[in-house]
Amino acid sequence: MVNVEEFSKRLTILMDYYEISAAQLAEKVDVQRSSISHLLSGRNKPSLDFVLKILKAFPDVELYWLLNGVGSFPKNLSNITNISTPTIKEIVKENTSTTDQVKSVTKATEATVKTDLGNSSENLSEIDRIVIFFKDGTFKNYIP
């Protein structure tokens, strides 16, 4: 059974993602504006016809995400979430220059930490890992 309140939140996410208003959504899926208003307010449950129109108009929408919040939106994010964190050996094979950059950043960070601590080696903890976040939402985890 579809949770109407959660469905309306996902519909709002869809509209925000595509930067469209409720009226534009109604026009795009060929339904009355009042239908969208009633769905967004939680007054009505979505019909099968409405759900199929959404899926047809917006190919990035997954059925299970729209109905139950299971999966991802947009669809291409599911590929990102299924990527496992690479090991350091995989990273070295993939891009030696990046590994060299990480090593230099690690050394510079250690030097900065030593300077900030007044060269007191008893307070210096070893760096466990470095995580670099990219603007596209992906990340790489480096273990020195």
Secondary structure, DSSP 8 states (H G I E B T S, - for coil): ---HHHHHHHHHHHHHHHT--HHHHHHHHT--HHHHHHHHHTSS---HHHHHHHHHH-TT--HHHHHHS-S-SSTTHHHHHT-----HHHHHHH-HHHHHHHHHHHHHHHHHHHHHTTT-GGG------EEEE-TTS-EEEE--
